[in-house]
């Protein structure tokens, strides 16, 4: 995909990663079953909600 930036788990909005695509990508941890704190996951899900409601 030619990523110029390194992304980590649960980083949220990754922007438009594909040329000529209107798709915005989000990297969000699954709600349970990992070591990422719940508060961090909730913040990412809120970010998606706000993006959708624009």
GIURQUI-V826065 format. One record per residue. N is the residue number from 0. RES is the residue in one letter. SS is DSSP state (@ for helix, = for strand, . for the rest). Layout:
BEGIN
N/RES/SS + N/RES/SS
END
This chain:
BEGIN
0/X/. + 1/X/. + 2/X/. + 3/X/. + 4/X/. + 5/X/. + 6/X/. + 7/X/. + 8/X/. + 9/X/. + 10/X/. + 11/X/= + 12/X/= + 13/X/= + 14/X/= + 15/X/. + 16/X/. + 17/X/. + 18/X/. + 19/X/. + 20/X/. + 21/X/. + 22/X/. + 23/X/. + 24/X/= + 25/X/= + 26/X/= + 27/X/. + 28/X/. + 29/X/. + 30/X/. + 31/X/. + 32/X/. + 33/X/. + 34/X/. + 35/X/. + 36/X/. + 37/X/@ + 38/X/@ + 39/X/@ + 40/X/@ + 41/X/@ + 42/X/@ + 43/X/@ + 44/X/@ + 45/X/@ + 46/X/@ + 47/X/@ + 48/X/@ + 49/X/@ + 50/X/@ + 51/X/@ + 52/X/@ + 53/X/.
END
